[in-house]
Amino acid sequence: MKIPHIHNISVNSAVNFTLKSGKYILKSTKKCAEQVGDKGKKAVVAAVFMSGGFNSQIANKSASFAASEGDLFVHTAPGIITDCFGSKTKVSTVSKNVPKVPVIKSAKDVLLMDGAYKSAKELNDSLNNLLTKKISAANPLKNKAAVFLNKADKYGVNPVLLMAISMTESARGTSSAALNKNNVGGIMGKKGLRKFSNVESCIDVMAATVAKHHKERHLNTLYELAHSGKYCDKSVADQWIKHVMFYIKKLS
């Protein structure tokens, strides 16, 4: 969606009107905000906060207005506004409502069916930074974050988990299976490690495998997946978890 251009006159009019009188601040601010769209709401409210430093009543009214915009703002701790004359006014500040990222302490906190908490670009940069520099140009995992995200979305699987498993199973994309068979996930067949026509196909099978174990065997966490023996051997479960967790923390 294209964000409308914010006209300086809209912001300036809100500031000037606020300085003159606080009686109609809510009505005026809302009108300006409606004219310039969602991004304009943030700009107008920010301007009101700045000018509200001259008058505590105006500042508190503007804070109430901002807090009422539930789709854009949430309450945070009270703050202090200082005007150009050095006068300080205590008001309730607001901030953008950002999703809370779960704290990952152990494999029991890593869900198989969960979402990413970074943008595609951030994940891609994090992935590339972990690849071995010597063969980074030919590494089959280079710039593959978008593929992991796409396949994870297709099956509802945690994309960061898939990336971490792949980094573990392929030795950061340097294993013989990764370089010669496009097998970056340690996927086994009847005759040993499977060969794929491309890396994308392997990642698709990885995601489908994790989703299948979740649905059919009711496995919900990385810890359960490892100790079930369905992705790695039970005898190496703890060591496998250690490696996968290392990459998860680097990528998250």
JORAZI-V70723 format. One record per residue. N is the residue number from 0. RES is the residue in three letters. PSI is psi in degrees with one decimal (none if undefined). Layout:
BEGIN
N_RES_PSI / N_RES_PSI
END
This chain:
BEGIN
0_MET_130.5 / 1_LYS_129.3 / 2_ILE_127.1 / 3_PRO_149.0 / 4_HIS_138.0 / 5_ILE_117.8 / 6_HIS_132.3 / 7_ASN_-31.7 / 8_ILE_-31.9 / 9_SER_-43.4 / 10_VAL_-44.4 / 11_ASN_-38.8 / 12_SER_-35.5 / 13_ALA_-41.6 / 14_VAL_-50.0 / 15_ASN_-42.4 / 16_PHE_-37.1 / 17_THR_-41.6 / 18_LEU_-33.7 / 19_LYS_-43.0 / 20_SER_140.9 / 21_GLY_-2.3 / 22_LYS_-39.5 / 23_TYR_22.4 / 24_ILE_-42.2 / 25_LEU_-45.7 / 26_LYS_-44.6 / 27_SER_-45.0 / 28_THR_-43.0 / 29_LYS_-39.3 / 30_LYS_-44.5 / 31_CYS_-41.7 / 32_ALA_-40.7 / 33_GLU_-28.1 / 34_GLN_-27.1 / 35_VAL_5.7 / 36_GLY_-173.1 / 37_ASP_-43.0 / 38_LYS_-33.2 / 39_GLY_-33.9 / 40_LYS_-43.6 / 41_LYS_-42.2 / 42_ALA_-43.2 / 43_VAL_-45.8 / 44_VAL_-38.5 / 45_ALA_-41.1 / 46_ALA_-38.7 / 47_VAL_-40.6 / 48_PHE_-42.1 / 49_MET_-48.5 / 50_SER_-24.2 / 51_GLY_-13.5 / 52_GLY_-19.8 / 53_PHE_-14.8 / 54_ASN_116.4 / 55_SER_-34.7 / 56_GLN_-42.9 / 57_ILE_-43.4 / 58_ALA_-44.3 / 59_ASN_-35.1 / 60_LYS_-41.5 / 61_SER_-36.4 / 62_ALA_-39.0 / 63_SER_-39.4 / 64_PHE_-46.8 / 65_ALA_-41.5 / 66_ALA_-26.1 / 67_SER_-16.3 / 68_GLU_74.5 / 69_GLY_-26.6 / 70_ASP_-15.2 / 71_LEU_-27.7 / 72_PHE_156.2 / 73_VAL_156.7 / 74_HIS_144.4 / 75_THR_-171.2 / 76_ALA_151.4 / 77_PRO_147.0 / 78_GLY_178.8 / 79_ILE_129.4 / 80_ILE_129.0 / 81_THR_123.8 / 82_ASP_-179.8 / 83_CYS_-12.8 / 84_PHE_-1.1 / 85_GLY_-0.4 / 86_SER_138.3 / 87_LYS_137.4 / 88_THR_129.5 / 89_LYS_124.3 / 90_VAL_164.9 / 91_SER_113.2 / 92_THR_168.1 / 93_VAL_159.8 / 94_SER_164.0 / 95_LYS_140.4 / 96_ASN_103.6 / 97_VAL_132.0 / 98_PRO_138.5 / 99_LYS_128.5 / 100_VAL_124.8 / 101_PRO_144.7 / 102_VAL_125.0 / 103_ILE_109.1 / 104_LYS_-32.1 / 105_SER_177.4 / 106_ALA_-20.8 / 107_LYS_-13.6 / 108_ASP_-12.7 / 109_VAL_110.3 / 110_LEU_142.0 / 111_LEU_-38.1 / 112_MET_85.6 / 113_ASP_166.4 / 114_GLY_168.2 / 115_ALA_158.1 / 116_TYR_9.5 / 117_LYS_161.6 / 118_SER_166.5 / 119_ALA_-40.4 / 120_LYS_-43.1 / 121_GLU_-41.0 / 122_LEU_-40.3 / 123_ASN_-42.2 / 124_ASP_-42.5 / 125_SER_-40.9 / 126_LEU_-50.3 / 127_ASN_-35.1 / 128_ASN_-20.5 / 129_LEU_-12.2 / 130_LEU_147.9 / 131_THR_126.6 / 132_LYS_-32.8 / 133_LYS_-34.9 / 134_ILE_24.9 / 135_SER_-34.6 / 136_ALA_-35.9 / 137_ALA_5.2 / 138_ASN_126.1 / 139_PRO_-14.5 / 140_LEU_-7.3 / 141_LYS_130.6 / 142_ASN_31.4 / 143_LYS_9.2 / 144_ALA_-39.9 / 145_ALA_-35.3 / 146_VAL_-44.7 / 147_PHE_-43.0 / 148_LEU_-41.5 / 149_ASN_-47.3 / 150_LYS_-35.5 / 151_ALA_-41.2 / 152_ASP_-36.8 / 153_LYS_-39.9 / 154_TYR_-1.6 / 155_GLY_26.0 / 156_VAL_156.3 / 157_ASN_112.7 / 158_PRO_-35.0 / 159_VAL_-37.7 / 160_LEU_-44.9 / 161_LEU_-43.5 / 162_MET_-41.6 / 163_ALA_-40.4 / 164_ILE_-42.2 / 165_SER_-41.8 / 166_MET_-37.1 / 167_THR_-50.2 / 168_GLU_-27.2 / 169_SER_6.2 / 170_ALA_51.6 / 171_ARG_33.5 / 172_GLY_14.9 / 173_THR_-4.0 / 174_SER_161.1 / 175_SER_-39.3 / 176_ALA_-37.2 / 177_ALA_-43.6 / 178_LEU_-32.7 / 179_ASN_-20.0 / 180_LYS_2.1 / 181_ASN_23.1 / 182_ASN_95.4 / 183_VAL_8.1 / 184_GLY_7.1 / 185_GLY_30.4 / 186_ILE_125.0 / 187_MET_147.7 / 188_GLY_-168.7 / 189_LYS_-28.2 / 190_LYS_23.9 / 191_GLY_-150.9 / 192_LEU_127.8 / 193_ARG_153.6 / 194_LYS_133.5 / 195_PHE_151.7 / 196_SER_-27.1 / 197_ASN_166.0 / 198_VAL_-34.8 / 199_GLU_-40.1 / 200_SER_-37.4 / 201_CYS_-43.7 / 202_ILE_-34.5 / 203_ASP_-44.0 / 204_VAL_-38.1 / 205_MET_-50.4 / 206_ALA_-42.3 / 207_ALA_-36.9 / 208_THR_-46.9 / 209_VAL_-43.3 / 210_ALA_-38.0 / 211_LYS_-44.7 / 212_HIS_-34.5 / 213_HIS_-46.6 / 214_LYS_-46.8 / 215_GLU_-31.3 / 216_ARG_3.5 / 217_HIS_38.9 / 218_LEU_131.4 / 219_ASN_-22.1 / 220_THR_166.5 / 221_LEU_-39.5 / 222_TYR_-46.3 / 223_GLU_-38.6 / 224_LEU_-45.3 / 225_ALA_-46.0 / 226_HIS_-4.4 / 227_SER_-20.5 / 228_GLY_12.4 / 229_LYS_-14.2 / 230_TYR_-37.7 / 231_CYS_163.5 / 232_ASP_141.7 / 233_LYS_-32.0 / 234_SER_-21.1 / 235_VAL_15.5 / 236_ALA_-48.1 / 237_ASP_-39.6 / 238_GLN_-39.3 / 239_TRP_-44.6 / 240_ILE_-42.5 / 241_LYS_-44.9 / 242_HIS_-45.5 / 243_VAL_-41.4 / 244_MET_-35.8 / 245_PHE_-45.9 / 246_TYR_-35.4 / 247_ILE_-43.9 / 248_LYS_-31.6 / 249_LYS_-31.6 / 250_LEU_-24.6 / 251_SER_none
END
